[in-house]
Amino acid sequence: MEYVTVSAKIPRKLKKLLDEYNIKPGPIIRKALKEEVKKHVLDSIEKRAKKLSKRLPEISDEEIAKIIREDRSGR
């Protein structure tokens, strides 16, 4: 896995407390960034699903069945 460096400015007092309690910020930052990205991805998927669900009533049951059959036969 390839890594890149990101940086952030934090108050000096916070840095002093991190050092005092021997807290490594790297794992905490990575976890927070992963959670934030996950939240945005899920929001994006939810918006797309809502948009598609509005179109769903326009598609007939026969068309849906045909699409499912084609998908299954393509596997």
Backbone bond lengths (Angstrom), bond angles and torsions (degrees), N, CA, C in turn:
res aa  C-N    CA-C-N  psi(-1)  N-CA   C-N-CA  omega(-1)  CA-C   N-CA-C  phi
1 M - - - 1.447 - - 1.528 108.25 -
2 E 1.304 115.43 135.26 1.459 120.21 179.65 1.520 109.36 -93.42
3 Y 1.296 116.66 140.13 1.457 121.76 -177.99 1.522 110.89 -115.33
4 V 1.315 115.28 153.69 1.453 122.69 170.45 1.518 107.15 -128.76
5 T 1.307 116.10 160.56 1.460 120.57 -179.46 1.519 109.76 -103.07
6 V 1.320 115.43 133.82 1.462 121.75 171.70 1.525 106.38 -119.93
7 S 1.308 115.42 153.58 1.456 116.88 -179.65 1.518 109.95 -134.97
8 A 1.311 114.93 159.60 1.466 121.06 178.11 1.514 108.14 -146.98
9 K 1.291 114.85 144.87 1.463 119.18 175.11 1.519 108.46 -89.55
10 I 1.313 114.66 134.52 1.458 120.47 177.38 1.521 107.84 -128.78
11 P 1.306 116.71 158.40 1.465 118.84 178.34 1.541 111.11 -61.51
12 R 1.295 115.22 143.66 1.470 121.24 -179.72 1.533 110.86 -55.38
13 K 1.328 116.41 -39.51 1.469 120.82 -179.18 1.533 110.73 -60.99
14 L 1.340 116.18 -40.41 1.468 119.71 178.43 1.522 110.56 -64.75
15 K 1.321 116.72 -43.50 1.467 120.19 178.03 1.523 110.84 -60.20
16 K 1.317 116.65 -40.46 1.465 120.90 178.72 1.534 110.18 -62.15
17 L 1.327 116.50 -42.01 1.469 120.14 178.97 1.527 111.41 -67.44
18 L 1.319 117.26 -38.39 1.469 120.04 176.26 1.523 110.00 -59.38
19 D 1.300 115.67 -45.55 1.471 119.88 178.68 1.528 111.54 -65.24
20 E 1.318 116.31 -42.88 1.468 121.31 -178.17 1.526 111.35 -59.74
21 Y 1.339 115.99 -40.41 1.466 120.11 -177.96 1.532 112.67 -97.52
22 N 1.336 115.51 10.94 1.461 121.37 178.02 1.535 111.93 52.43
23 I 1.311 115.62 45.15 1.466 121.75 179.13 1.523 108.13 -94.72
24 K 1.324 115.87 125.14 1.459 121.71 177.35 1.533 107.87 -88.59
25 P 1.319 118.30 117.13 1.465 120.32 -176.04 1.531 114.34 -72.54
26 G 1.323 117.80 -23.97 1.470 121.10 -176.38 1.523 114.32 -52.92
27 P 1.336 118.37 -57.15 1.468 119.37 -179.02 1.536 112.92 -61.28
28 I 1.316 115.97 -35.59 1.465 120.12 -179.53 1.524 110.03 -67.79
29 I 1.325 115.74 -43.73 1.465 120.41 179.47 1.526 110.37 -64.46
30 R 1.336 117.18 -45.07 1.472 120.15 179.60 1.518 111.08 -59.33
31 K 1.342 117.04 -44.47 1.457 120.87 -179.23 1.534 110.86 -63.31
32 A 1.326 116.83 -43.99 1.469 120.79 -179.49 1.526 110.74 -64.08
33 L 1.328 117.07 -41.28 1.465 120.16 179.56 1.524 111.40 -66.69
34 K 1.333 116.73 -41.05 1.462 120.23 177.62 1.528 110.73 -61.49
35 E 1.318 117.50 -43.61 1.463 121.36 179.82 1.529 111.19 -63.95
36 E 1.329 116.70 -40.19 1.465 120.82 179.90 1.526 110.87 -66.39
37 V 1.327 116.48 -43.24 1.460 120.22 178.02 1.522 109.90 -63.74
38 K 1.321 117.35 -43.04 1.465 121.51 179.10 1.525 110.52 -58.93
39 K 1.334 116.55 -42.16 1.460 121.24 178.98 1.526 110.69 -60.89
40 H 1.317 116.55 -44.03 1.463 120.78 -179.29 1.528 111.24 -67.98
41 V 1.320 117.29 -39.46 1.462 120.85 178.02 1.525 109.81 -62.38
42 L 1.333 116.66 -46.31 1.466 120.07 179.85 1.522 111.68 -63.85
43 D 1.334 117.37 -38.86 1.469 120.48 176.17 1.522 110.72 -61.77
44 S 1.311 116.19 -42.61 1.458 121.18 179.51 1.528 111.07 -63.25
45 I 1.319 116.53 -44.12 1.464 121.02 178.89 1.529 110.13 -63.59
46 E 1.320 116.69 -41.81 1.459 120.88 179.86 1.532 110.61 -62.20
47 K 1.328 117.37 -42.72 1.465 120.61 178.40 1.526 111.07 -62.82
48 R 1.331 116.46 -42.69 1.465 120.21 178.58 1.520 111.04 -64.91
49 A 1.331 116.87 -39.54 1.465 120.63 179.84 1.534 110.63 -64.60
50 K 1.331 116.57 -41.08 1.464 119.87 178.10 1.524 110.81 -63.43
51 K 1.326 115.25 -42.28 1.462 120.21 179.81 1.525 110.42 -63.13
52 L 1.324 116.40 -43.14 1.463 120.29 179.30 1.524 112.11 -69.49
53 S 1.321 117.02 -34.87 1.467 119.59 -178.52 1.529 110.81 -66.84
54 K 1.323 117.06 -26.51 1.466 119.72 176.11 1.520 110.99 -68.84
55 R 1.332 116.81 -30.36 1.462 121.42 179.28 1.517 112.58 -82.39
56 L 1.324 116.99 -20.86 1.456 121.21 -174.75 1.524 113.40 -56.38
57 P 1.331 120.14 -43.64 1.466 118.74 179.24 1.528 113.42 -60.10
58 E 1.336 117.82 -21.23 1.457 121.73 179.38 1.525 111.90 -74.72
59 I 1.341 117.41 -18.37 1.459 121.81 -177.18 1.524 108.71 -96.40
60 S 1.324 115.47 129.10 1.467 119.79 -178.06 1.526 110.80 -72.30
61 D 1.331 115.71 159.78 1.466 120.83 177.71 1.524 110.75 -60.82
62 E 1.321 116.64 -36.51 1.461 120.71 -179.96 1.532 110.68 -64.75
63 E 1.327 116.14 -40.96 1.466 120.41 179.20 1.530 110.28 -65.13
64 I 1.328 117.15 -41.30 1.470 121.19 178.59 1.523 109.94 -62.05
65 A 1.349 116.98 -45.10 1.465 121.35 179.17 1.527 110.25 -61.27
66 K 1.335 117.00 -41.24 1.459 121.61 179.37 1.526 110.68 -62.45
67 I 1.317 116.95 -44.65 1.463 121.48 179.67 1.529 110.66 -62.21
68 I 1.327 116.68 -41.82 1.473 120.95 179.60 1.522 110.36 -64.71
69 R 1.348 116.87 -44.27 1.470 120.17 178.66 1.525 111.36 -60.79
70 E 1.349 116.18 -44.02 1.457 120.10 179.27 1.525 111.31 -62.49
71 D 1.314 115.89 -40.51 1.465 119.75 179.16 1.521 111.19 -64.38
72 R 1.303 116.37 -43.26 1.469 120.01 -179.01 1.510 111.49 -67.19
73 S 1.325 117.48 -39.17 1.468 119.74 -179.24 1.523 111.40 -71.81
74 G 1.336 117.04 -22.73 1.457 121.16 178.69 1.510 114.47 -78.61
75 R 1.302 117.98 -9.96 1.475 121.38 -178.08 1.495 112.72 -79.88
